[in-house]
Amino acid sequence: MKYNIKYLFCVSLASLALISCNDFLDEKPSSELTDDNLGIDNNNTDSLKYTTATQAEQLVAGAYNDFGSEFWQLDWYIINDAQTDNAYAGEPNDERMQIDEFRITPTNQNVSRDWAYLYKHIAKTNAILTWVPRITDSALSDQRRKEILGEASVMRALCYFNLVRIYDHVPLITEDIPEITTENIDQIYPLLYPAQTSKDSVYTQILKDLDYAIANVPDYSGDNKFKITKAVTNLILAQVYATKDGVANTDWAKVKQYAEAVVNDSRYGLLDNFDDLFTIGETAPDKVLPSVDLKYENSKESLFEVNYTSWSALGNWGAQMFYGVDWKKFNTPSQDLYKAFNNEGDVVRRDASIRFGDVTGLWADKYWPSNAYPFCNKLRSQEKGNIILFRLPEAILLLADAENELGNTSKAKELLNRVRTRAQLPNTTANSKDDIRLAIEKENRLEFAFEGKRFFDLKRRGRFIQVMRACGDHQKEYATRLNDNRLLWPIPQSEMDQNVNLIQNKGY
């Protein structure tokens, strides 16, 4: 049942004589889009909520901290790996099994919490983009102001890019939402309970944000890869252009433009050894804690990675979810993926991506033997280990896609072979455009297994249903449930109940 919150609010106004005004105004709408629920401070009674350079830096730091949320540490991988032929749900919980088996419902916990996480992050960026331009503190230089606004613009664009790929047409909110009161209800109510915007309009805003950002974010951040720069902005732009218009109408010249800007930047490069991206080594003596770090954190291959520290609130607990011999077994590697590595002779990336453990006596599994049970192996360092969200090979393979589609097959093969060579594989035997297209698709799978890429990659190619139905695993049985409607998640039922302006996606 949907509730007209504005109607209920107005009915409550008629009862003001019976209750204290202060008590009434303490009641907050229960939508995830309220200021309090989204972490926006409305206690400041000044005309400007934020007035200093320090507050500007605190706002942007708070937005970066949202990369430590459950969305990025766990659900990102459930969406993109467990929902594909890369992995099974693992954890025998119906919420995750629904995703694995393509029978997800609007009341699914992941559906509602991922919507909430992404809109919470958007609210933080909206606060930055609304208030930082108004700060007059001379300690905030014009250059730093533009950088902050650029960084926030990329974060907002990335959130909407994920929302539109997961849910399709979603509410487009681009301003800081004030606290709702009896005086401003007519003005604020539409902001708290907005209707959905067309997918094209969302993409227009995404590109507007990214176009602003590319001119204003820092060019390069050296060893600090937990910083939005031109390189990661260019990569996201290439991904957006490769996705937004569908496979038949992709603007491959734009994809090439932005991917090439990353690939041609000599400050980035592939590590010689693939496993070094994820290897744990002893912490250097000059580090604060005598613990373990990833050996090659903030490497030349990384475009953007989240820096986690066990002494802060931004701890990498997500790594604990993917490896363990008790209940922690999210995203169990699939038989199909393991065979794909073996069929390609890809020992290097197979062993970097999958590790085996003995779980005899702990649980039985009908797909893998208990004494050789597979686990994801890329998130290895718990608490302190960084998580790489974007790295150079994404740009290389996107550029290969663009070159191939533009008719430059030899250049596409050269780029593809650059990634294969590092994995100690021979050059591709693909020659035709169609064969090279499939070879790049396969390379993306093997290169980025368990890095949260597979679902979105297959979906943008228009091949998700076909690939899942051809899967050499029991998952092909689940794929019989797939149709175009199931390529989207439903709008969360909790949001539908609160907001009469939302329309449920087809098929739900």
Beta strands, then each sheet from edge to edge (+ up, - down):
strand 1: 87-88
strand 2: 280-282
strand 3: 292-294
strand 4: 302-306
strand 5: 332-333
strand 6: 354-357
strand 7: 373-376
strand 8: 387-391
sheet 1: 1+ 5-
sheet 2: 2+ 3-
sheet 3: 4+ 8-
sheet 4: 6+ 7-
end
